[in-house]
């Protein structure tokens, strides 16, 4: 036998007490003195166990008491047992003792209720209170104080009010300050602050505890400003704060990020020497500075603390995480462990959040293993939710779902964590499915859930579902003070293209910040409405708000859409003056993209070459610029140079090249690039397929387009979005396969997308399908009655069919709906980089006289080629000769004529226009290219047209 087998446990002093008590077990001749001694021994032992929280020894003493038979005669001993169990946290055992007592009194029930309250189980405490009342027992002041705490825990102000009435009727408040404080505390915790203030004002005796109760209530509900006001009033009334007051006020400073007030409190605490003896105050200071973003100060206070505990570390770690310094948070966590501190639930939750934001899956898995090995997931839903959130942020949805499914309890936070992950990774369909499952389990969404699901609706461009969510939010009254939720609504409607609704919500916001404006500007730019985006940008500046990097990036995109080189150069100057390019690579890429879209490719190349940092996005922008302006060889050369500089062309670069070829009608080259990119190991994404389907549509490759669409879903697992459906409608519409086009629309998850109806309307114009055209028109104006394009196309369909009265009705309808007159703008960039801008009928250009003389010459020569103007493309309220003049004075014709005058014969002409080229414009530009023997490229809102020898490969 080893030495260890000879070891004996050291004698326990409590065993001696118990043995003494047992030696005095009553027999037939036992006297009263011996009973008293034995009872006293048991009471002393139970008190000792309660003080040390020694549940094991307490349970042994309980067994001895039961064997002694004293419980049948001694309620006081039973009450001591209840108290011991509650102090050791064994509430089930405490409840059993109460249930087994032959006689229960007010002390028995109050001890049990106190235990439940201390463990935060307010509901169970209230159940005990009701049972006690049914047994005919009357509460005392201690019972009332305890049950008021229970009401505060469960936020049951109605029950609290009943207790309040009982206390008042018994006139207990006149002599018991503790009860008064408990009432203030209960009302404050329930958020009934008017009532809490009223009770405080009416108390015959007030102390610092009374004020602390009200201040703590304000802090608990996030009302930092009100808490500070209460603190100042308390001081004016002559009360000196204690450590609890200071801790609460520091939290209030953190909530409203009032660092100046926080520093004042810090100075007071130091001057009173409180930091040396109260660790809670040190932790509160670290937390306050961290929440205010003064992390260096928080670290300094932390380092100087005489005593640190896990709460101190948690305050610093969570501060780093809150301000996005996740790497520092993880470093702090490692330092904490190296100093011998063990993480708790709060630590793990903060570190998991940091792992999720950094997408550090390895670290997250280590945390998961630690948490699981300690069995913490069985006890704490917060940690389970944090794990779901971490895996979802990292995009590991199978693992996130597995953790979620294994949670012992799921709440709205669990569901929202999973939802947010799907949304973050652009998986709107999965997020919407998750939302429906959550509701089927009977859980109600909170404001954060609604924010996430609105983002999902935006991703899916599901305006119908978004409107339903909007109605729910309004009915619940959630919009009143929630700028984040309002911003999410603006974002959703913007992404769905419902801008009248988005603008209305923005206008109704009590406070508009730069984020709100960015959402709307970005939405307009995303939907190709550059003019509206620029209008929002200017209005935002008039409101006194300063643009940030996101504003500039969105506005530059709008400048590119509008070919507004003047505005683009102004923003370029602002960005350079603010030295934003030195630290923001996104802005550099946005500038390259803007100049490229405006056709100023030399400037785009120069900005690109001057960028302090270049990334794949910068290259993508330049490649796309060359590709979209018909310079396929330059785009290809750029892609090869990108490879030579160590960048791997991403799907974005390849997609830009494919898109450029598709826009030029060079379908063969587009499809060749599509197969080449896959040979290079790059999988196509959703945008790639938009370009491939566009190429098929332009070339009439119906079967091939259908195959690519099917492969997208079945082979690549890409769910079709509204753009893909629009391409398919366009493909079938161009081929005059209207039944198939309609079938595509009917199979869409939601038909509330303008683009599909515009595509169908355009096909009806091409083939003269009046009835289906009217059907598409009605759907289009139902979704957006303020867009002139639908009215113009429908009017031209009627006019082409000889239905002049109906055409005029549509024109009148357009005027009645007060649609803005959309002026066509076009521009040409000369060899020196000067931009020549034109609007329809524009007489302001310095060479206007020469331009109009040349235009008349082109008009005459075209008439000799059996050209007759297509008057369906102008308003039907003009005289015939005025209509023809308007056609010849379209802005793109003025820009082309200016280019012919000012450039040599051998030089290709490239102009840009902000709307689609109309049918007559397409015909006349083809003729001009033949008559002038010039290659003319017109980049319109939809595509690049290349006119050469009287032809354009776009098949429009």
Residue pairs with C-beta under 8 A, 6 or more apart in sequence:
12 57
14 45
14 48
14 49
14 54
14 57
14 61
17 41
17 44
17 45
17 48
18 41
18 45
18 60
18 61
18 64
20 41
21 38
21 41
21 42
21 45
21 64
21 68
22 64
22 68
24 30
24 34
24 35
24 37
24 38
24 41
25 38
25 67
25 68
26 34
26 35
26 38
26 68
26 69
38 68
38 70
39 70
39 74
39 77
42 61
42 64
42 65
42 68
42 70
42 77
42 80
43 76
43 77
43 80
45 57
45 61
46 58
46 61
46 80
46 81
46 83
46 84
47 80
47 84
48 54
49 55
49 57
49 58
49 61
49 84
49 88
50 58
50 83
50 84
50 87
50 88
51 87
53 87
53 88
53 89
54 88
55 85
55 88
55 89
55 90
58 84
58 85
58 88
59 93
62 81
62 97
65 71
65 77
65 81
70 77
71 77
71 78
71 81
71 100
71 101
71 102
72 102
75 101
75 102
75 103
75 104
75 105
75 107
75 108
76 107
78 97
78 98
78 101
78 108
79 105
79 107
79 108
79 111
81 94
81 97
82 94
82 97
82 98
82 108
82 111
82 112
82 115
83 111
83 115
85 91
85 93
85 94
85 97
85 115
86 94
86 111
86 112
86 114
86 115
86 116
86 118
87 115
89 115
89 119
91 112
91 115
91 116
91 119
91 121
91 124
94 111
94 112
94 115
95 112
98 104
98 108
98 109
98 112
101 108
104 132
104 135
104 137
105 137
106 132
106 137
106 138
106 139
106 140
106 143
109 128
109 129
109 131
109 132
109 137
109 143
110 139
110 140
110 142
110 143
110 146
112 128
113 125
113 128
113 129
113 132
113 143
113 146
113 147
113 150
114 146
116 122
116 124
116 125
116 128
116 150
117 125
117 146
117 149
117 150
117 153
120 153
121 153
122 149
122 150
122 151
122 152
122 153
122 154
122 156
123 150
123 154
125 146
125 147
125 149
125 150
125 153
126 147
126 150
126 151
126 154
126 156
126 159
129 139
129 143
129 147
129 150
132 139
132 143
133 139
139 147
139 166
141 172
141 176
141 178
141 179
144 163
144 166
144 167
144 172
144 179
144 182
145 178
145 179
145 182
147 163
148 160
148 163
148 179
148 182
148 183
148 185
148 186
149 182
149 185
149 186
151 157
151 159
151 160
151 163
151 186
151 190
152 160
152 185
152 186
152 188
152 189
152 190
153 189
155 189
155 190
155 191
156 190
157 186
157 187
157 190
157 191
157 192
157 195
160 183
160 186
160 187
160 190
163 186
164 183
164 199
167 173
167 179
167 183
172 179
173 179
173 180
173 183
173 203
173 204
174 204
177 203
177 205
177 206
177 207
177 209
177 210
180 199
180 203
180 204
180 205
180 206
180 210
181 207
181 209
181 210
181 213
182 213
183 199
184 196
184 199
184 200
184 203
184 210
184 213
184 214
184 217
185 213
185 216
185 217
187 193
187 195
187 196
187 199
187 217
188 196
188 213
188 214
188 216
188 217
188 218
188 220
189 217
189 220
191 217
191 221
193 214
193 217
193 218
193 223
193 226
196 213
196 214
196 217
197 214
200 206
200 210
200 211
200 213
200 214
203 210
206 237
206 239
207 239
208 234
208 239
208 240
208 241
208 242
208 245
211 230
211 231
211 234
211 239
211 245
212 242
212 244
212 245
212 248
214 230
215 227
215 230
215 231
215 234
215 245
215 248
215 249
215 252
216 244
216 248
218 224
218 226
218 227
218 230
218 252
219 227
219 248
219 251
219 252
219 255
222 255
223 255
224 251
224 252
224 253
224 254
224 255
224 256
224 258
225 252
225 256
227 248
227 249
227 251
227 252
227 255
228 249
228 252
228 253
228 256
228 258
228 261
231 241
231 245
231 249
231 252
234 241
234 245
235 241
241 249
241 268
243 274
243 278
243 280
243 281
246 265
246 268
246 269
246 274
246 281
246 284
247 280
247 281
247 284
249 261
249 265
250 262
250 265
250 281
250 284
250 285
250 287
250 288
251 284
251 287
251 288
252 258
253 259
253 261
253 262
253 265
253 288
253 292
254 262
254 287
254 288
254 290
254 291
254 292
255 291
257 291
257 292
257 293
258 292
259 288
259 289
259 292
259 294
262 285
262 288
262 289
262 292
265 288
266 285
266 301
269 275
269 281
269 285
274 281
275 281
275 282
275 285
275 305
275 306
276 306
279 305
279 307
279 308
279 309
279 311
279 312
280 311
282 301
282 305
282 306
282 307
282 308
282 312
283 309
283 311
283 312
283 315
284 315
285 301
286 298
286 301
286 302
286 305
286 312
286 315
286 316
286 319
287 298
287 315
287 318
287 319
289 295
289 297
289 298
289 301
289 319
290 298
290 315
290 316
290 318
290 319
290 320
290 322
290 323
291 319
291 322
293 323
295 319
295 320
295 323
295 325
295 328
298 315
298 316
298 319
299 316
302 308
302 312
302 315
302 316
305 312
308 341
309 341
310 336
310 341
310 342
310 343
310 344
310 346
310 347
311 346
313 332
313 333
313 336
313 341
313 347
314 344
314 346
314 347
314 350
316 332
317 329
317 332
317 333
317 336
317 347
317 350
317 351
317 354
318 329
318 346
318 350
320 326
320 328
320 329
320 332
320 354
321 329
321 350
321 351
321 353
321 354
321 357
324 357
326 353
326 354
326 355
326 357
326 358
327 354
327 358
329 350
329 351
329 354
330 351
330 354
330 355
330 358
330 360
330 363
333 343
333 347
333 351
336 343
336 347
337 343
343 351
343 370
345 376
345 380
345 382
345 383
348 367
348 370
348 371
348 376
348 383
348 386
349 382
349 383
349 386
351 363
351 367
352 364
352 367
352 383
352 386
352 387
352 389
352 390
353 386
353 389
353 390
354 360
355 361
355 363
355 364
355 367
355 390
355 394
356 364
356 389
356 390
356 391
356 392
356 393
356 394
357 393
359 393
359 394
359 395
360 394
361 391
361 394
361 396
364 387
364 390
364 391
364 394
367 387
367 390
368 387
368 390
368 403
371 377
371 383
371 387
376 383
377 383
377 384
377 387
377 406
377 407
377 408
378 408
381 407
381 408
381 409
381 410
381 411
381 413
381 414
382 413
384 403
384 404
384 407
384 408
384 409
384 414
385 407
385 411
385 413
385 414
385 417
386 417
387 403
388 400
388 403
388 404
388 407
388 414
388 417
388 418
388 421
389 417
389 420
389 421
391 397
391 399
391 400
391 403
391 421
392 400
392 417
392 418
392 420
392 421
392 422
392 424
393 420
393 421
393 424
395 421
395 425
397 421
397 422
397 425
397 427
397 430
400 417
400 418
400 421
401 418
404 410
404 414
404 418
407 414
410 441
410 443
411 443
412 438
412 443
412 444
412 445
412 446
412 449
415 434
415 435
415 438
415 443
415 449
416 445
416 446
416 448
416 449
416 452
418 434
419 431
419 434
419 435
419 438
419 449
419 452
419 453
419 456
420 448
420 452
422 428
422 430
422 431
422 434
422 456
423 431
423 452
423 455
423 456
423 459
426 459
427 459
428 455
428 456
428 457
428 458
428 459
428 460
428 462
429 460
429 719
429 749
431 452
431 453
431 455
431 456
431 459
432 453
432 456
432 457
432 460
432 462
432 465
435 445
435 449
435 453
435 456
438 445
438 449
439 445
445 453
447 478
447 482
447 484
447 485
450 469
450 472
450 473
450 478
450 485
450 488
451 484
451 485
451 488
453 469
454 466
454 469
454 470
454 485
454 488
454 489
454 491
454 492
455 488
455 491
455 492
457 463
457 465
457 466
457 469
457 492
457 495
457 496
458 466
458 491
458 492
458 494
458 495
458 496
459 495
460 721
460 749
460 750
461 495
461 496
461 497
461 721
461 722
461 750
461 753
462 496
462 749
462 750
462 752
463 492
463 493
463 496
463 497
463 498
463 750
463 752
463 753
463 783
464 750
464 752
465 750
466 489
466 492
466 493
466 496
469 492
470 489
470 492
473 479
473 485
473 489
478 485
479 485
479 486
479 489
483 509
483 510
483 511
483 513
483 516
486 505
486 508
486 509
486 516
487 515
487 516
487 519
489 502
489 505
490 502
490 505
490 506
490 516
490 519
490 520
490 523
491 519
491 523
493 499
493 501
493 502
493 505
493 523
494 502
494 519
494 520
494 522
494 523
494 524
494 526
494 527
495 523
495 526
496 752
497 523
497 527
497 753
497 754
497 783
497 784
498 783
498 784
499 520
499 523
499 524
499 527
499 529
499 532
499 784
500 784
500 786
502 519
502 520
502 523
503 520
506 512
506 516
506 517
506 520
509 516
512 543
512 545
513 545
514 540
514 545
514 546
514 547
514 548
514 550
514 551
517 536
517 537
517 540
517 545
517 551
518 548
518 550
518 551
518 554
520 536
521 533
521 536
521 537
521 540
521 551
521 554
521 555
521 558
522 533
522 550
522 554
524 530
524 532
524 533
524 536
524 558
525 533
525 554
525 555
525 557
525 558
525 561
528 561
528 941
529 561
530 557
530 558
530 559
530 560
530 561
530 562
530 564
530 914
531 558
531 562
531 822
531 914
533 554
533 555
533 557
533 558
533 561
534 555
534 558
534 559
534 562
534 564
534 567
537 547
537 551
537 554
537 555
537 558
540 547
540 551
541 547
547 555
547 574
549 580
549 584
549 586
549 587
552 571
552 574
552 575
552 580
552 587
552 590
553 586
553 587
553 590
555 567
555 571
556 568
556 571
556 587
556 590
556 591
556 593
556 594
557 590
557 593
557 594
558 564
559 565
559 567
559 568
559 571
559 594
559 597
559 598
560 568
560 593
560 594
560 596
560 597
560 598
561 597
561 914
561 941
562 825
562 914
563 597
563 598
563 599
563 825
563 827
563 912
563 913
563 914
564 598
565 595
565 598
565 600
565 827
565 829
565 835
566 835
568 591
568 594
568 595
568 598
572 591
572 607
575 581
575 587
575 591
580 587
581 587
581 588
581 591
581 611
581 612
582 612
585 611
585 613
585 614
585 615
585 617
585 618
586 617
588 607
588 608
588 611
588 612
588 613
588 614
588 618
589 615
589 617
589 618
589 620
589 621
590 621
591 607
592 604
592 607
592 608
592 611
592 618
592 621
592 622
592 625
593 604
593 621
593 624
593 625
595 601
595 603
595 604
595 607
595 625
596 604
596 621
596 622
596 624
596 625
596 626
596 628
596 629
597 625
597 628
598 827
598 829
598 835
598 912
599 629
599 827
599 829
599 910
599 912
599 939
600 829
600 833
600 835
601 625
601 626
601 629
601 631
602 833
603 833
604 621
604 622
604 625
605 622
608 614
608 618
608 621
608 622
611 618
615 647
616 642
616 647
616 648
616 649
616 650
616 652
616 653
617 652
619 638
619 639
619 642
619 647
619 649
619 653
620 650
620 652
620 653
620 656
622 638
623 635
623 638
623 639
623 642
623 653
623 656
623 657
624 635
624 656
624 659
624 660
626 632
626 634
626 635
626 638
626 660
627 635
627 656
627 657
627 659
627 660
627 661
627 663
628 656
628 659
628 660
628 663
628 939
628 944
629 660
629 910
629 937
629 939
629 944
630 660
630 664
630 910
630 937
630 944
630 946
632 657
632 660
632 661
632 664
632 666
632 669
635 656
635 657
635 660
636 657
639 649
639 653
639 654
639 657
642 649
642 653
643 649
649 677
649 680
649 682
650 682
651 677
651 682
651 683
651 684
651 685
651 687
651 688
652 687
654 673
654 674
654 676
654 677
654 680
654 682
654 684
654 688
655 684
655 685
655 687
655 688
655 691
657 673
658 670
658 673
658 674
658 677
658 688
658 691
658 692
658 695
659 670
659 690
659 691
659 694
660 944
661 667
661 669
661 670
661 673
661 695
662 670
662 691
662 692
662 694
662 695
662 698
663 694
663 943
663 944
664 944
664 946
664 953
665 698
665 699
665 946
665 952
665 953
665 954
665 955
666 953
667 695
667 696
667 698
667 699
667 701
670 691
670 692
670 695
671 692
671 695
674 684
674 688
674 692
677 684
677 688
678 684
683 716
684 692
684 712
684 716
684 718
685 718
686 712
686 718
686 721
686 723
686 724
689 708
689 709
689 712
689 716
689 718
689 724
690 723
690 724
690 727
692 708
693 705
693 708
693 709
693 724
693 727
693 728
693 731
694 727
694 730
694 943
695 701
696 702
696 704
696 705
696 708
696 731
697 705
697 727
697 730
697 731
697 734
698 943
698 953
698 954
698 955
699 955
700 734
700 735
700 955
702 731
702 732
702 735
702 737
705 727
705 728
705 731
706 728
706 731
709 720
709 724
709 727
709 728
712 718
712 720
712 724
713 719
713 720
722 748
722 753
722 755
722 756
723 755
725 744
725 745
725 748
725 753
725 756
726 753
726 755
726 756
726 758
726 759
728 741
728 744
729 741
729 744
729 745
729 756
729 759
729 760
729 763
730 759
730 762
730 763
732 738
732 740
732 741
732 744
732 763
733 741
733 759
733 760
733 762
733 763
733 764
733 766
733 767
734 763
734 766
734 955
736 763
736 767
738 763
738 764
738 769
738 772
741 759
741 760
741 763
742 760
742 772
744 756
745 751
745 756
745 757
745 760
748 756
751 779
752 783
753 783
754 780
754 783
754 784
754 787
757 776
757 777
757 779
757 780
757 783
757 790
758 776
758 780
758 789
758 790
758 793
760 772
760 776
761 773
761 776
761 777
761 780
761 790
761 793
761 794
761 797
762 793
763 769
764 770
764 772
764 773
764 776
764 797
765 773
765 793
765 796
765 797
765 800
765 919
768 797
768 800
768 801
769 797
770 797
770 798
770 801
770 803
773 793
773 794
773 797
774 794
777 790
777 793
777 794
777 810
780 787
780 790
781 787
781 790
781 791
781 817
784 790
785 817
785 819
786 817
786 818
786 819
786 820
787 819
788 814
788 819
788 820
788 821
788 822
789 822
789 915
789 916
791 810
791 811
791 813
791 814
791 819
792 814
792 873
794 810
795 807
795 810
795 811
795 814
795 872
795 876
796 807
796 872
796 873
796 919
798 804
798 806
798 807
798 810
799 807
799 871
799 872
799 876
800 872
804 876
807 876
808 876
808 877
811 875
811 876
811 877
822 915
823 839
823 840
823 891
824 839
824 840
824 890
824 891
824 892
824 913
824 914
824 915
825 837
825 838
825 839
825 891
825 913
825 914
826 837
826 838
826 890
826 891
826 892
826 894
826 895
826 911
826 912
826 913
826 914
827 835
827 836
827 837
827 838
827 895
827 911
827 912
827 913
828 835
828 836
828 895
828 896
828 898
828 899
828 909
828 910
828 911
828 912
829 835
829 836
829 910
830 836
830 899
830 902
830 903
831 903
831 907
836 845
836 895
836 898
838 845
838 891
838 892
838 894
838 895
838 898
839 891
840 886
840 889
840 890
840 891
840 894
841 886
841 889
842 848
842 891
842 894
845 851
845 894
845 898
847 898
847 901
847 902
850 901
851 894
851 897
851 898
851 901
854 897
854 900
854 901
855 888
855 889
855 893
855 894
855 897
858 888
858 893
858 897
858 924
858 928
858 931
859 888
861 927
861 931
862 924
862 927
862 928
862 931
865 927
865 930
865 931
867 923
867 924
867 927
869 883
869 884
869 887
869 888
869 920
870 887
870 919
870 920
870 923
871 880
871 883
871 884
871 887
872 919
873 887
873 918
873 919
873 920
873 921
874 883
874 886
874 887
875 883
875 886
878 886
887 920
887 921
887 924
888 924
890 918
890 921
891 913
892 911
892 913
892 917
892 921
892 925
892 938
892 940
893 921
893 924
893 925
895 911
895 913
896 909
896 911
896 925
896 928
896 936
896 938
899 909
899 911
900 909
900 928
900 932
900 934
903 909
905 933
905 934
908 934
908 935
908 936
908 937
909 934
909 935
909 936
909 937
910 936
910 937
910 939
911 936
911 937
911 938
911 939
912 938
912 939
912 940
913 938
913 939
913 940
913 941
914 940
914 941
915 940
915 941
916 940
916 941
916 942
917 925
917 938
917 940
917 945
917 956
919 956
922 945
922 952
922 956
925 936
925 938
925 945
925 947
925 952
926 947
926 950
926 951
926 952
927 950
928 934
928 936
928 947
929 935
929 936
929 947
929 948
929 949
929 950
930 949
930 950
935 946
935 947
935 948
936 946
936 947
936 948
937 944
937 945
937 946
937 947
938 944
938 945
938 947
939 945
943 954
945 952
945 954
945 956
946 952
946 953
946 954
